[in-house]
Amino acid sequence: MDAPQPVSIHGGHSGQFCSHAKNTLEEIVLAYIREGYPWVGITEHMPPVSDAFVYPEERRAGLNATSLTQRFAEYITTCRRLQAQYAKDIQIFVGFESETYSGSLDSAKTLINRFSPDYVVGSAHHVADIPFDYSKKYYQLAADHCGGIDGLYQAYFDQQLNMINILKPRVVGHLDIIRIYDPDYRSRLTKPAIWEKIIRNLERIKQLDLILDFNLRPLSRGEREPYLSAPILEKAHAMGIKVVPGDDSHGIADIGATMQQAIYIMNAIGLSTTWHPPVRR
């Protein structure tokens, strides 16, 4: 049996269009080609709806909501150019990663209508408008707002379901990223009040025939498993939900680096490595 070819359904963040990434977008594309990817989804972050949601590193770079929206438009134009330029070498799907905070879903719909991306990765990096994945400090602030870490998880999965229902993204990004700064996440995920919400969200994902991003970003940081953690991955497999690797790359060093580890994990539980692209063929 031939070894599966590497793909990424959620990746391609570049220093050109993301303030916490490295390399140009063309350098990112060329790295995917060198690594033998037959197709890749490029999914830069959507711009913030207002200056209140501009990240500290973006402020330090002198950016604001207006300039980030302009940068996003340049991203789409550049990615479309690279899509055509390298069409003989790789199939590029031009997408973006959404957010889930006040006003973001309406803004995502506006971006879809304006730019007609090939697909969208539906993600959540905020709870109660607090960017919980930015640092341990912000994670704790979000947890305190929700009455503790259990409450944070529950609020996150409720917001995620709302995003899925409103946006119906082709891909659901890093479903359990809420565990990012929780050393006890394995036991917490399976607490009944939290696990029930996870199952509820998975059922909706299955009903809508969406794809789960098997997000390899934690592996690139030396963590033991991707997003999705083992219990969620196994449940998604049992439910027949499509699962596809996404490297969530933030520079050429991430591309291909943990793909074999991902394939091993997926093979171990019997998941298909016939990858489903984000656009129906």
C-alpha positions as CSV (number, residue, x, y, z in Angstrom):
1,M,0.0,0.0,0.0
2,D,1.3,3.4,-0.9
3,A,2.1,5.8,1.9
4,P,-0.3,8.6,2.3
5,Q,0.7,11.9,0.8
6,P,1.0,14.8,3.2
7,V,-1.7,17.5,3.1
8,S,-2.8,20.4,5.3
9,I,-6.4,21.6,5.6
10,H,-5.5,24.4,7.9
11,G,-2.2,26.1,7.5
12,G,0.0,28.6,5.6
13,H,0.2,31.4,8.1
14,S,3.1,33.6,7.0
15,G,5.0,36.5,8.4
16,Q,3.9,38.5,5.4
17,F,0.3,38.4,6.6
18,C,0.4,37.2,10.3
19,S,2.3,39.1,12.9
20,H,3.2,36.0,14.9
21,A,4.4,33.9,11.9
22,K,7.6,33.8,9.7
23,N,8.5,33.8,6.0
24,T,6.6,35.1,3.0
25,L,3.6,33.4,1.7
26,E,5.4,32.4,-1.5
27,E,8.1,30.8,0.7
28,I,5.4,28.9,2.5
29,V,3.9,27.6,-0.8
30,L,7.3,26.5,-2.1
31,A,8.0,24.6,1.1
32,Y,4.7,22.7,0.6
33,I,5.8,21.9,-2.9
34,R,9.2,20.7,-1.8
35,E,7.6,18.4,0.8
36,G,5.4,16.8,-1.9
37,Y,2.0,18.1,-0.8
38,P,-0.6,17.5,-3.6
39,W,-2.9,20.1,-2.1
40,V,-2.9,22.5,0.8
41,G,-5.4,24.9,2.3
42,I,-4.0,28.4,3.1
43,T,-6.1,29.9,5.9
44,E,-4.9,33.3,7.2
45,H,-6.7,34.8,10.1
46,M,-9.6,37.1,9.4
47,P,-9.0,40.8,10.4
48,P,-10.5,42.1,13.6
49,V,-13.8,43.8,13.6
50,S,-12.5,46.7,15.7
51,D,-9.4,48.0,17.4
52,A,-10.5,46.3,20.6
53,F,-9.6,42.9,19.1
54,V,-6.2,43.9,17.7
55,Y,-3.5,41.7,19.4
56,P,-0.6,43.3,21.3
57,E,2.0,42.2,18.7
58,E,-0.1,43.9,16.0
59,R,-0.3,47.1,18.0
60,R,3.4,47.1,18.5
61,A,3.8,46.8,14.7
62,G,1.6,49.9,14.3
63,L,-1.4,48.0,13.0
64,N,-5.1,48.6,13.6
65,A,-8.4,47.1,12.5
66,T,-8.3,49.2,9.3
67,S,-4.8,48.3,8.2
68,L,-5.3,44.7,9.1
69,T,-8.4,44.6,6.9
70,Q,-6.3,46.1,4.1
71,R,-3.6,43.5,4.8
72,F,-6.2,40.7,4.6
73,A,-7.3,42.0,1.2
74,E,-3.7,41.9,0.0
75,Y,-3.5,38.3,1.4
76,I,-6.4,37.1,-0.7
77,T,-5.0,38.8,-3.8
78,T,-1.5,37.3,-3.2
79,C,-2.8,33.8,-2.5
80,R,-5.0,33.8,-5.6
81,R,-1.9,34.8,-7.6
82,L,0.1,32.0,-6.1
83,Q,-2.8,29.6,-6.6
84,A,-2.6,30.2,-10.4
85,Q,1.2,30.5,-10.5
86,Y,1.9,27.2,-9.0
87,A,-1.2,25.3,-10.2
88,K,1.0,22.7,-12.0
89,D,2.9,21.9,-8.8
90,I,0.2,22.0,-6.1
91,Q,-3.5,22.6,-5.7
92,I,-4.0,25.5,-3.4
93,F,-7.3,26.2,-1.7
94,V,-7.6,29.9,-0.7
95,G,-9.4,30.2,2.6
96,F,-9.4,32.1,5.9
97,E,-9.7,31.3,9.6
98,S,-12.7,32.8,11.3
99,E,-13.0,34.1,14.9
100,T,-15.8,33.7,17.5
101,Y,-16.3,36.9,19.5
102,S,-18.7,39.8,19.5
103,G,-19.4,40.8,15.9
104,S,-17.0,38.3,14.3
105,L,-19.5,36.0,12.7
106,D,-21.3,38.8,10.9
107,S,-17.9,40.1,9.8
108,A,-16.9,36.7,8.5
109,K,-20.0,36.5,6.4
110,T,-19.2,40.0,5.0
111,L,-15.7,38.7,4.1
112,I,-17.1,35.6,2.5
113,N,-19.4,37.8,0.3
114,R,-16.6,40.2,-0.6
115,F,-13.7,37.8,-1.3
116,S,-15.4,34.5,-2.2
117,P,-12.8,32.2,-0.5
118,D,-12.7,28.6,-1.5
119,Y,-13.6,27.7,2.1
120,V,-13.5,28.8,5.7
121,V,-12.0,27.2,8.8
122,G,-14.3,28.0,11.7
123,S,-12.3,28.6,14.9
124,A,-12.6,30.1,18.3
125,H,-9.8,31.8,20.2
126,H,-11.9,33.9,22.5
127,V,-14.3,33.3,25.3
128,A,-16.3,36.3,26.6
129,D,-14.2,38.3,24.1
130,I,-11.0,37.4,26.0
131,P,-8.3,35.8,23.8
132,F,-7.7,32.8,26.0
133,D,-5.0,31.2,23.8
134,Y,-2.8,34.3,23.7
135,S,-1.1,33.6,27.1
136,K,-1.5,31.9,30.4
137,K,-2.5,35.3,31.9
138,Y,-5.4,35.7,29.4
139,Y,-6.4,32.1,29.8
140,Q,-6.8,32.6,33.6
141,L,-8.7,35.9,33.0
142,A,-11.2,34.0,30.8
143,A,-11.5,31.2,33.3
144,D,-12.1,33.7,36.1
145,H,-14.8,35.3,34.0
146,C,-16.5,31.9,33.6
147,G,-16.2,30.9,37.3
148,G,-13.3,28.4,36.8
149,I,-11.7,26.3,34.1
150,D,-14.7,23.9,33.9
151,G,-16.9,26.9,33.2
152,L,-14.4,28.1,30.6
153,Y,-14.6,24.8,28.7
154,Q,-18.4,24.8,28.8
155,A,-18.6,28.4,27.6
156,Y,-16.1,27.6,24.8
157,F,-18.0,24.6,23.5
158,D,-21.3,26.6,23.6
159,Q,-19.7,29.4,21.6
160,Q,-18.2,26.8,19.2
161,L,-21.7,25.4,18.5
162,N,-23.1,28.8,17.9
163,M,-20.3,29.5,15.4
164,I,-21.0,26.1,13.6
165,N,-24.7,26.8,13.4
166,I,-24.3,30.4,12.1
167,L,-21.3,30.1,9.8
168,K,-21.4,26.4,8.8
169,P,-17.7,26.4,8.0
170,R,-16.4,23.6,5.8
171,V,-13.7,22.9,8.4
172,V,-13.9,23.2,12.2
173,G,-10.5,24.3,13.5
174,H,-8.7,22.8,16.5
175,L,-11.9,21.7,18.2
176,D,-10.3,21.3,21.7
177,I,-7.9,24.3,21.7
178,I,-9.5,25.3,25.0
179,R,-7.2,22.9,26.7
180,I,-4.1,24.9,25.7
181,Y,-3.0,26.0,29.2
182,D,-4.7,23.2,31.2
183,P,-2.3,20.5,32.4
184,D,-5.4,18.4,33.5
185,Y,-7.2,18.6,30.2
186,R,-7.4,14.8,29.7
187,S,-9.5,14.3,32.8
188,R,-11.4,17.6,32.4
189,L,-12.5,16.8,28.8
190,T,-14.4,13.7,29.9
191,K,-16.2,15.3,32.8
192,P,-19.9,14.7,32.0
193,A,-21.0,18.4,31.8
194,I,-18.1,19.0,29.4
195,W,-18.1,15.8,27.4
196,E,-21.9,16.1,26.7
197,K,-21.2,19.4,25.0
198,I,-18.4,17.9,23.0
199,I,-20.6,15.1,21.8
200,R,-23.4,17.6,21.0
201,N,-20.9,19.6,18.8
202,L,-19.6,16.5,17.1
203,E,-23.2,15.4,16.3
204,R,-23.8,18.8,14.7
205,I,-20.6,18.5,12.7
206,K,-21.6,15.1,11.5
207,Q,-25.1,16.3,10.6
208,L,-23.6,19.2,8.5
209,D,-20.9,16.9,7.0
210,L,-18.1,19.2,8.1
211,I,-14.5,18.3,8.4
212,L,-12.5,18.2,11.6
213,D,-9.1,19.8,11.6
214,F,-6.6,17.3,13.1
215,N,-4.4,20.2,14.2
216,L,-0.7,19.4,14.5
217,R,0.4,22.7,16.1
218,P,0.8,21.2,19.6
219,L,3.2,18.5,18.2
220,S,5.4,21.3,16.8
221,R,5.6,22.7,20.4
222,G,6.7,19.3,21.7
223,E,3.4,18.3,23.2
224,R,2.2,14.7,23.3
225,E,-0.9,14.9,21.1
226,P,-2.5,17.2,18.6
227,Y,-5.9,18.9,18.8
228,L,-7.9,16.6,18.7
229,S,-7.0,14.7,21.9
230,A,-7.4,11.0,21.9
231,P,-10.9,10.7,23.4
232,I,-12.3,13.2,20.9
233,L,-10.4,11.7,17.9
234,E,-11.7,8.2,18.8
235,K,-15.3,9.4,19.2
236,A,-15.1,11.3,15.9
237,H,-13.9,8.2,14.2
238,A,-16.7,6.1,15.7
239,M,-19.2,8.7,14.4
240,G,-17.8,8.6,10.9
241,I,-16.8,12.3,10.9
242,K,-14.1,13.3,8.3
243,V,-10.8,14.1,10.0
244,V,-7.9,15.7,8.0
245,P,-4.5,16.9,9.2
246,G,-3.9,20.6,9.4
247,D,-0.3,21.7,10.3
248,D,-1.4,25.2,11.4
249,S,2.0,26.2,10.1
250,H,3.4,29.6,11.1
251,G,6.6,29.3,9.0
252,I,8.4,26.9,6.7
253,A,10.0,25.1,9.7
254,D,6.5,23.7,10.6
255,I,5.7,22.2,7.2
256,G,6.0,18.4,7.1
257,A,7.8,18.4,10.5
258,T,5.1,16.3,12.4
259,M,3.2,14.7,9.5
260,Q,4.5,11.2,10.1
261,Q,3.6,11.4,13.7
262,A,0.0,12.4,12.7
263,I,-0.3,9.6,10.3
264,Y,0.9,7.1,12.9
265,I,-1.8,8.4,15.4
266,M,-4.5,8.2,12.8
267,N,-3.5,4.8,11.6
268,A,-3.4,3.5,15.2
269,I,-7.1,4.0,15.6
270,G,-8.1,3.1,12.0
271,L,-8.8,6.5,10.6
272,S,-8.7,6.9,6.8
273,T,-5.6,8.6,5.4
274,T,-7.5,9.2,2.1
275,W,-7.7,12.9,2.8
276,H,-10.9,14.9,2.0
277,P,-10.0,18.3,0.5
278,P,-12.0,21.3,1.8
279,V,-13.9,21.8,-1.4
280,R,-16.2,19.1,-2.6
281,R,-15.1,17.6,-5.9
